[in-house]
């Protein structure tokens, strides 16, 4: 039976605190115990009594106090923190792992380095989301993932065990009793994360922040370190589709934003200044869920998904707040894009409502399940509220994210990726758009057109258009006559008013393309029978890909084969580690590749700053964001002319200079884990390529060209191997220099 106390609890607490301050510990302990006998979860008394007992070596008593408090309130983060402190002090970290039922699932040895950025996540049946979730955070600079699987039955665990950078634990402990995962994270970070920046998110959350298009999480953390800040706030921003939730279908590996690109412009309904338990943060409630499901769900939107962990950090359930002082919390704010509302959500909400493992006995999930049951066509989309996500700058303008005015924003990248406006989403939209560019040349167009028409489906399936890139006014009529003689009215003809040149004319093509997949051809290139059939088969087999290409043949001006491109894999399929290949050198040519128009819409068009190597820059950008399909049959032809512009580029060294420019541009988006290695390898490759060109030019006694390429090659790299090869060349052939 509970003891009775004669005064209000807050007065009893002050008296016990006074006895503690005066050093009369037993009277203080007695006073705290009396309070807890009446109210076992009175937080100040639990913390003071437990810590007092622990400080004086009475660990068993301290553990009893914290354990009893957790039984009353398993979601009080401070109880978990001090319980773990006492348990580690008494029996070591392994005992804490046992208490929370944390068992290592993998047996691999993965070293965690001092500068590694970690990501902690709890998953339960998240197999469809995991491929893109891991890809996104890898590309943003996360080095290692610490994952707790809480009873998955859908293959999630097996998938994670196959990932080389993921450490996996299993736990059958209650998600609720583990403070919604924070109790597990506390132990993992005690062992692996002290001193590390840690991203703590769910598998349906993507961290978005100012300048995230050009800056990695590594760069963000570096800036926070510079300002002596240890925590980064974010607004939980629900993302959804413009269709009913039950009709929002997602394919594993697909970019979440392709399926759910919309959010509410009114991102919150209620705001509390200094509203967190430590009065150090502004907190927000409401948003899209309150608008759709009602406010009884208490939708807490404030998050702290990124912090630099140390044992003084208290981890909150859902990571909604932090105990760190306000001076150590960045004034910059991001958004945590929340992708909960796929078609599987209805069944998931019903299941979680029954399990009652989430906050408040899963009261939010009861709201979700009830709303979906009442309206089969329930959607979050509202034309009056919904906006399509365009960029981090958009969220800054809307006030959802916030820039840190005391921190210097990163310099804008020199490169500009022109916006590609979305194609109209019509029911009769063709699958293919084939666009053939021509400029003051008539000799090859018929062959290019014939090769496409020989395998073209009808206009409802394939748009075919010839784009004349300005030039001599006498030529367009001749070009149009060739088109009509070969294709009649099947092929449209567009006259660009002025000569745009490359890559601008390709961006004109992209805006005119309205098919789902885009194929760009020069007038002197062509495709072999079966090209479109083979690549469409790959697209349909792997719908998450952003591009598909085939092996191709390099031919001379007369169309005679000279060599084949690389065999990227022996059978059709997605290329493994493609970015690690294309990031070092350009391995394909434009006629061999088709690109999803949505990928262009998302990433932008061809970059003018990349000059002659604009295609290589695009292939890298695609590889960063999408898997790429390869067809091993040589089904496309790329023509090389001895008197072409590329020959002038080679002689002047501009081809190497342009490649170096692409290497510089790629620094803005290559994943941090690969960036330094790929940039070094690319610089070495193009330096060696320049010296190969130099050797031919020296043998031909073209010394001005050789000097130009030596100069450009050395600007790429002056590694010992490059320097040694240059000296050898000069000794053998450099007499005329």
N, C-alpha and C positions, 0 to 999 in steps of 0.2 A: 504494500500500500504506500502511495506517495506521501512523503513528509509534508506537513503544512508549514507555510511560511507566513509570518504575520504582517510583513510589509510588502509593498509592490516590488516586483522582481528587479526593476531598474535601481531601486534604492538598495536592495540587498546586494546587487552587483557592485555598486559604488563602495559599499562598506567592505566587501571582500577585497576590492582593488586597493582600498586604503591600507588594510592589514598587510597585503602583499607589498605595497610600497614601503611600509614601515619595517619590513623584514620578518613579520610574524607569520611565517609561512603556514603553520598548521591551522591557525585561525582563518587564514585566507582560503586554504584548501577546504576546511569545513564549510565556510560560507559558500564557496562555489558548488560544493556537493549538494548543499541544501537547495540551491537554485535549480540544479539539474534534476534533483529528485522530483521537483514540481514541474519543470519544463526541460526535458532531456535534450532538446535541440536549440536551446538558447545560445546563439552563436558566440557572443563574447565570453560567456562563462566556459563553454566547451574549449575554446582556443586558449584562454588564459590558464585554466586548470590543466589541460593536457600538456601544454608547453612547460608549465611550472613543474609538473611531475617528471616530464622528460628531462628537463634541465638538471634535476636533482637525482637522475639515475633511476627513477621509479618507472621503468619502461612498461612493465606489465600493466601497472595501473593506468598509465597514459593510454596504452592500446585499448584498454577496456573502455575508457571514456570516449575515445574517438570511434570505436566500433559501435557503441551504444548510440552515439549521435548519428552515425551513418544509417543505422537501422531506422531511425526516425526520419531522416532526410538524406536519402542517397544522392541527391542532386546538389548538395552544398559542396562546391569545389574546395573550399578551405578544409573541410573535414577530410576529404580524400588526401589532400596535400600533407596534412599533419599526421594522419594515420600512416601514410607511407613513410614519412620521416621516422616515426617511432618504430615501425616494423623493420625498416632497414637498420636502424640503430640496434635493435634487439637481435635480429636473426639474419640480416643481410639482404641484399637485393633479390636473391633467388627466392626468398620467402615471399616477397611482395609479388613476384611473378606467379608463384603458386597460388597466392590468395586470389588474384585476378584471372586465374586459369589460363595464363599466357604460356603457350607451348610452341617452340620453334618448329615450323613446318618444313623449311628447306634445310639442306645440309651443306650448302655451298659456303665458301669463305669469300666474302665480299669486303675488301678493305674500304673503310671510310676515312677519307683524308681530311686534314684539318680545315680546308677551305670548302669542302663539299656542302652544297645546299641540299637539304633533306626535304622529303615530303611524307607526311604522316596521313594515313587514310584508313578508316574502318569500312569494310565492304561486307555486304550480304546480298548475294545473287545480283551482281552487277556485271556479269560477263559481257553483255552487249556494249556497255559504255567503256569498258577497260581499255580496249585498243586505242581509241582516240584520246581518252584521258591521259594515258601514259605518253602518247606521242606529243600532245600539247605541252605537257610540263617538261618533257625532255627537250623539246625545241626552245623552251623558255629558260633552260639552264639548270633544271633540277638534276642532281647527280645520282642520288640514291632514293629509293622509295621504301618506307617502313610501313608494311601493310598488316592489319589485323583482319583475318577472315572470321566473321561471327556466324558460322553455321551455314555457309553457302551450299546450295544443292544443284546449281546450274552450270558447274564446270569452271567457276571463277577461280577456285583454288588451283586447279590443274594449269590453267592459263598463266596464273601468276608465277607458279613454280618454274615455268619455262622461260621467264624473263631474266636476263642477265644482271639487271641492276635493281632487282626487287628482293628485299628481305621479308619473309612472310612468317607470321605467327597465326596460330589458331586459338580461339577461345570460345568455350561454350558458356561463359559467364553471361549474366544478364546485361544487355546493352544499357538498360536503365541503371542498374546497380554500379556499372562502370562509369557512371556520370556521362552517358552518351558518348563513350569512347575516350573522354579526357583522362580517365583513370588509367587506361592502357597506354596512352601517349606519354603520360608522366613517367612510367617505368621505362619505355623505350628510349625516351630522351635522357633519362638519368644515365642509361648505359651507353648510348651512342651519340647523343645530341648536344652535350654541354658545349657551349661556345659556337654552335652552328646556327645559321639562319634556317628556319623551318617553315615550310608551307603546311598548314593544317586545314584540310578541306575534305569535302565528301566527293564521291566519284561523279556526282552530277554538278560539280562546281568548277568553274574556270576563273582563275585570278586575272583580272583586267585592271590596268593601271595607266596613269598618264604616260604617253609616248610608248605604250607597249608594242606598237607596230615596229618600232626601230630599236627598242631597248629590251634587253633580257632581264629576267628576275635578278640575275647576277649583278647587272648594272644598277638596278634599283637598290639592292642590298649594299652595294658599294657606296652609293650616295647616302643611304641611311647611316652607314658606319661613319662616313665623313662628318655627319651632323650629330654624331653620338646619340642616335636614336635606335631603339630596340624593338619597336612595334609599329605595324602599319595597319591602319583601319580600312574597312571596305563596307560598302552597302550591298546587302544581298538583293540582287536584281533578278526577278523572275523573268525568264525568257520563254516565249511560246510561239506557236504557229498561227497563221491566219485561217485556221480551220478547227473543227472540233477536236478535243483532246483525243477521243477514241480513233480519230482518223489521222492522227499525227504519227506516221510510221517512221521508224528509225532503223537503219541498217548498221550492224557492227562495223566500226572503223570510220564511219561517216563523220564529217565535221558537224558538231552539235549545231552550229549556227546555220548550216544549210537547211536544217529541219525547223529550228525554232529561232528566227532572227528578230522577233518583236519583243518590246518591253513597254511598260507604262511610263508616259512622260511625268505623271504625278507619282513619283516613286515612293512616297510615304504619306501617312495621314496624321501621325502624332509624333511630336518631337519633345524630348526632355533634356534640358541642359544639365550636365553633370549628373546624368541619370543612372550611371552604372553603380554597382555595389561599392566602388572605390571613389565615386564622385570625380572621376578623372576623364570622362568622355561624354560627348553628346550622343544620345541613343535615339533610334528611329523605330517606329512601328507602322504596320499597315501594308501599303503597296497593292500590287495586282491581286494577291490572294484575298485581302480584306475586301476589295472591290467585288470580287466574284463570290467568295464563300462566306462573307460576313466577318464582323470584327471579334466574334467570340473566340476565334483561334489565337488571339494575342500574337500576331506575327511579328516577331522580333527581327529587325532588319540589320542591326549593327553587328559587324563581325570584326575579328582581329585574326585574319588568316595567315599573317606572316609576322613572326617574331624571332628574335635572337634568344635562344633558350639558355637559361642558367637556373640553378636550383632555387633561386628566389622567385621564379615565375610560377604563378598559380594558373593552372590551365582550366578554363571554364568549359562546361558542357556546351557543345555546339560552337565553342570558341567565340562567344558573343562579347566578351569583355576581357580586360587584362588588369592585373593589379599594379603594373608598372606605373611609375609617376608620370604625370602629364608631360613633363619636360622630355621624357624618353619615348613619347609617342609622336610619330610624325604628324605634322599638320596637313601633309598630303594625304589624299584619300583615294582609294580605288573602288572597284566594283567587283563583286563576286557573282559572275553570271551563273544563274541557277537553272539547270535544264532538267526539270522534274517531269514535265508534262508531255511525255511520249504516249503512244497508244497503250503501252503496258501499264500506265499509271492507275487506271481504274481498278484492275485486279490487285495491284500492289497496295493501293490505299485501303481496300477492303481487308486485305490480309494484315496490314500493320495496325488497323483499327482493332482487330481481334487480338493481336499479340500484346498490345498495350505496353510496348517497350519504349515509346517515345514520350516526350514531355507532356505532363498533365494527364497521364493515362491515355496518351495518343489522342488528345482532344482535337488536334488539328486534322489528324487522319480521319476521325469520325466526321468532321465537317466536309472533308474532301469526298469521302465515300457517300455521304448523304446527298451532297450536291450532284455527284455523277449519277447516282441512282435515280434522282428526281428528273434529270435532264440528260438523255442519252447523247444529245448534240451539244453538250456544254462546251463552251470555248472561252478562253481568256481574251481573245481578240475583240477589240472595240475601236472602230474607226475614230472615235472622238478622243481616245486615250493612247492608242498603240502607235509606236514609232518603230521603224526598222533600224537596227544598229548599223551605223556607218563607220564609226571610228572612235578612238579614245577622246579626240577633240570634241566630238558631238556630246559625249557624256560630261565633259568639262563645261561646255557651254550651258548644258541643262542643270548644272549644279549637283548632278549625281556623284560625279567624281570631283576632286578638288586638287589643284596644283599647290605645291609647296612654294610659296613666294620667296622664301628665304634661300631656296636651293636653286642653283642655276639649272635651267632646263637644258637637256642635251641639245647640241647643235643639230639643226635639221639636216637630214641627209642630202647630199648633193644630187642624188638620183630622184627623178620624178617618175612615178608609175601612173600613166594617164588613166583616168577613170573610164571604165567601160560600162555604159548604161545598161541596165538589165533589159533583156528582150521581153517583148510582150508575152505574157503567159496565156496564149490562146490554145484552144483545143486542137487546131489544125497545124500546130507548130511542127516543122519537119525535124527528123532526127539529125540530118547532116546539113551543114553549110559548107560548100566547097567554093573557095574564092581564088581566082587565078589572076595574078598581077602581071601587067605587060607595060613596057615602056620603050617606045621607038625601036621595036624589033618584031619582025613578022615571021622569021624562019621556023620557029619551033611551036608556035601557038597551036597549030592544028594537031600536032602529036599530043600535046598536053590535054587538049579538049577531048580528043578521041579516046585517050586512055581512061578518062573519067566517065564519059558517056557510055563506053562499052560495058560498064558494070553499075551504071546508075539506076536506082529505082525511080519511080515517078516523082513529079514535083512536090507531092504531098510528103514525100520521105526525104528528098534531097534538093536543097536550094543550090543552084549552080550559077555563078556570076563571074564575069570577067571585068576587072577593074583596070581602066587605063590611067596610068599615073602621069597625066598632063603631057607635056612635051610638044613635039612637032605637030602643028595644027593639021598637017596633011595626013597624019597617020590614023587618027581615030576612025575615019571612014573605011580605010583598008582593013583595020582590025574588025570592025563591025561586019564587013563583008565576009571575012574568014569565019566569024562566028556563025553567021546565017547559013553559009555553005556547009558547015559541019553539023550544026545543031538546029537549024531552023529557028523556031521561037522558044526552044527548050531552055536556052541559056540567056540570061539577062546581061546587058552591057551597061556599065556605068563609067562616065567620063569624069575623072577628077579634074576640076577646073585648072589647077596649077600643079606643077610637078612637086610632089611631097618628098619623094625619096624614102630610103629606108632609115629607121623603122616606121616612119610616119604613115606610109601607105598601108602597112599591115594593121595599124590602128584604125585607119579608115575602113579596112575590111572587117575588123571586129565589130565596129558599130553597125555595119550593114548586114552582118550575119544574124539571122534569127533562128537558126537551128540549134539543137541541143549540143551538138558537137561540131567543132570548127576545124576544117582542113584548109591550110594556106599553101598555094603552089605558085612558084615562079613559072613564067610562060615557057622556060626552057627545061623544066623538069617534068616527069611523068610518073604514073603509077602502073604497076603490073596487074593483070587480072587477079581478082580475089582480094585486093587490098582492103576494100571497105567491108567485105564479108568477114575477113579474118579479124580486123580490129573491132568490129561490132560484136563479134562473138566474145572477145575479151572483155569489152565494156559490160555486156550483159552478165558475164560470169562474175565480174568484180565491180559492182556499181559504185563503190566508194573511190575508185581511182580518179585522178584528175587529168590523166593523159594516157595515151597508148601509142606506141610506135613500133615499127618493124625494122629488121635489118635492111640495109639499103646498099645500092651499088653506085659507086662513083664512076662516071663515064666522062670521056673527053668531048670536045666540041662536036665531033662526028657521031657521038652516041656509042662509042666503043667502050666496053667495060675496062676499067683500070684496076679497081680493087673493091673489096667489100668492107662495110663498116664492122665494128666489133660485134662478136656474138655474145650478147649479154647473158643469155642463158640458153640451154639447148632445147627447152620445151616452152610453149606459150605459158605465160604467167607473170605475176608481179615480181619485179626485180628486187632482190634483197640488197640492202645497203646501197641503193641507187645513189643517194646523195653523196656518199663517200667516193663514188666514181665520177659523177657529173660535176661535183664540186672541185675537181682537180683539173679537168680538161673538157672541152666540148666533144661529145662522142656521137652526135647525131645531127642530121640536117633537116630543114623544115619540111620537105615533101614527105618525109617518113612518119610524121607525127600528127595525131589529131588530139585536140584539147577540148575538154568540157567548157562550154561557154560560161557556166557558173564559176569556173575557176578563174577565168579572165575577169569576170565581174567582181570577184572577191579580191584578187591580187592586183588588178590593174593591167594595163596593156604593156606594149613593148617600150623599153626605156631608151629615150634618145641619147642620154649621157653615155650609154654603153657603145654607141657608134656601131662599128662594123660587127661587133660581137654581141649585138642586142639579143640574138637568138640564144646564145649560151647563157646569158644572164636570165632569160625567161625560163630556160630548162632548170636552172638551179632553184629559182623561186618556186616553181611548181613542185620540185622534189622536196623542198622543205615542208610543204603543206599537204602533199598528197602522195599516196602510193602510185606507182607508174607501171603499166602493163607492157610486156615485150612479146612481139611475135618474131620467132627466129627465121622465118622465110624471108628472103630478100624481095620485097614487093614494091619498092620505090627506087627511083633513079634521080641522082643529083649530078647535074652537068657542071664540069669545071672547064673554063676557057683560059687559054694561055694569055690572051689579051684582055682578060676581064679586069674589073675593078679590084678583085682579090689579088691579082698579080701585082698591081700597083701598090696595094697595101703591103704586100710582102716585101717588095723592093724598098719601100720607104721606111719599113720598120713600124708603120702605124698599126699593123695587125697585132704586134706585141704590145704596143702602147694601149690599144683598145682592150686587149685581154687584161692588162694590169688594171685598167679602169674598172672592169667588171669585178676583179678580185677585191678592189676597194669598196665597190657598191655592195658586194655580198656580205661584207662585215656587218651591215645593218640588220641582217636577218638570219644568218647562219646560226644554228644552235650552238650555244656556248661550249657544250661538251665536245663539239667537233671543230669549232671555228679555227682555233690556232693551228691545228694539224692540217686542215684542208687548205687554209691560206698559205701555209708554208709549202705544202706539196704543190699547190697550183703555181706559186711563184717559181719554184724550182723547175717544174715541168716546162713553163713557157720560157724560162731562161735557157734550158737545154734545147728546146725547139728553136729558139732564136739562133743558137750556135749551130744547129744542123743546117739552118738556112744560110748562115754565114759560111759554112764549109762549101756549099754549092756555089755561093757567090764568089768566094775566093778562087775556086777552081775555074770559074768563068771570067776571072779578072775584073769583076764588077765591084771595085773597091769602095766607091761611095755607098753602094747598097750594103756592103759588108760592114762598113763603119756604122751606118745607121742602125743595123740590127745588133751589133755589139753594144752600142750605147743603150738601146732599149732593153736588151737582155740583162745587162748588168743592173739596170734599175729594177728588174724583177727580183734578182737574187745575186748575191756575191758569196755564196757558200763555198767552202773549200772545193767541192766537186765541180762547181761551175768555173771557178777560177782556174783549176787545174786543166779542165778541158779547153778553156780559152787559150791558155799558154801553149798547149799542145797544138792547137789549130794555127796559132800565129807562127810557131816554129816551123810547121810543115808548109804553110801556104801564104804566109803574111809578108812576103818580100816586097809586095807593091804598096803596102799600107804606109 
